[in-house]
Amino acid sequence: MSESRATEAKTAMVLAAGFGERMRPLTLTMPKPLVPLAGRPLIDHVLDRLALAGVRTAVVNVHYLPDLLEAHLATRKGHAPEIRISDERGLLLDTGGGAKKALPLLGRGPFFIHNADSVWSEGAAPALPRMLKLWNPTIMDCLLLLAPAATSIGYNARGDFSMAPDGKLARRGERQVVPFAFAGVSLCDERLFKDAPEGRFSLNLLWDRALAEGRLYGMRLDGTWMHVGTPEALAEAETLFEREGA
């Protein structure tokens, strides 16, 4: 896949509303985005990386223990990116519904949609700027950051996608094993949400539509992704941070 001209994403959606059930008991008293990794909350790793990629405004959705999360985000005032809250206290909307609700704050895009617990060690070229260089709305509805499943920390599943040489994606079949796992970051614009349903729904619904039209693409992470879904995986990620200074 050839690189298009570089663009910019001024906004990003940070998905931070979930319960983090697999991270219990740590998440019994704090939302998962506040769980510390290498001495800093997971969400701070995410926000700092977005700032380095040029993102000026991050929309963070809240639902579980929202007051704790909002109080922490308030301490970042004066630091990029500027934080806007998308309040889902009344109804948890899942990834797609949450992003759709935030569209008035996100603008036309392109914008990142970034899981609040997605962290990685960078390779030679930082991932988010590379995604912006590859973004090409004439052929793409969405660009996903993909990590090699075999070398990811805390990931033990059979992968999510296979990827053609031009970057086009295909989902794993029922009995297949595929090389790449979704690393928790996508780049899209408002067109992805055209005719999207109301209320709660997953981004997977929109990705499947893009797949059917040949407009879902991926980019391989040049680094090590840390799937910090459990306390055990968190401990593995801590070890990697200590070793590589991620």
Rosetta blueprint (number, residue, H / E / L):
1 M L
2 S L
3 E L
4 S L
5 R L
6 A L
7 T L
8 E L
9 A L
10 K L
11 T E
12 A E
13 M E
14 V E
15 L E
16 A L
17 A L
18 G L
19 F L
20 G L
21 E H
22 R H
23 M H
24 R L
25 P L
26 L H
27 T H
28 L H
29 T L
30 M L
31 P L
32 K H
33 P H
34 L H
35 V L
36 P E
37 L E
38 A L
39 G L
40 R E
41 P E
42 L H
43 I H
44 D H
45 H H
46 V H
47 L H
48 D H
49 R H
50 L H
51 A H
52 L H
53 A L
54 G L
55 V L
56 R L
57 T E
58 A E
59 V E
60 V E
61 N E
62 V E
63 H L
64 Y L
65 L L
66 P H
67 D H
68 L H
69 L H
70 E H
71 A H
72 H H
73 L H
74 A H
75 T L
76 R L
77 K L
78 G L
79 H L
80 A L
81 P L
82 E E
83 I E
84 R E
85 I E
86 S E
87 D E
88 E L
89 R L
90 G L
91 L L
92 L L
93 L L
94 D H
95 T H
96 G H
97 G H
98 G H
99 A H
100 K H
101 K H
102 A L
103 L H
104 P H
105 L H
106 L H
107 G L
108 R L
109 G L
110 P L
111 F E
112 F E
113 I E
114 H E
115 N E
116 A L
117 D L
118 S E
119 V E
120 W E
121 S E
122 E E
123 G L
124 A L
125 A L
126 P L
127 A H
128 L H
129 P H
130 R H
131 M H
132 L H
133 K H
134 L H
135 W L
136 N L
137 P L
138 T L
139 I L
140 M L
141 D L
142 C E
143 L E
144 L E
145 L E
146 L E
147 A E
148 P E
149 A H
150 A H
151 T H
152 S L
153 I E
154 G L
155 Y L
156 N L
157 A L
158 R L
159 G L
160 D L
161 F E
162 S E
163 M E
164 A L
165 P L
166 D L
167 G L
168 K E
169 L E
170 A E
171 R E
172 R L
173 G L
174 E L
175 R L
176 Q L
177 V L
178 V L
179 P L
180 F E
181 A E
182 F E
183 A E
184 G E
185 V E
186 S E
187 L E
188 C E
189 D L
190 E H
191 R H
192 L H
193 F H
194 K L
195 D L
196 A L
197 P L
198 E L
199 G L
200 R L
201 F L
202 S L
203 L H
204 N H
205 L H
206 L H
207 W H
208 D H
209 R H
210 A H
211 L H
212 A H
213 E L
214 G L
215 R L
216 L E
217 Y E
218 G E
219 M E
220 R E
221 L L
222 D L
223 G E
224 T E
225 W E
226 M E
227 H E
228 V L
229 G L
230 T L
231 P H
232 E H
233 A H
234 L H
235 A H
236 E H
237 A H
238 E H
239 T H
240 L H
241 F H
242 E H
243 R H
244 E H
245 G L
246 A L
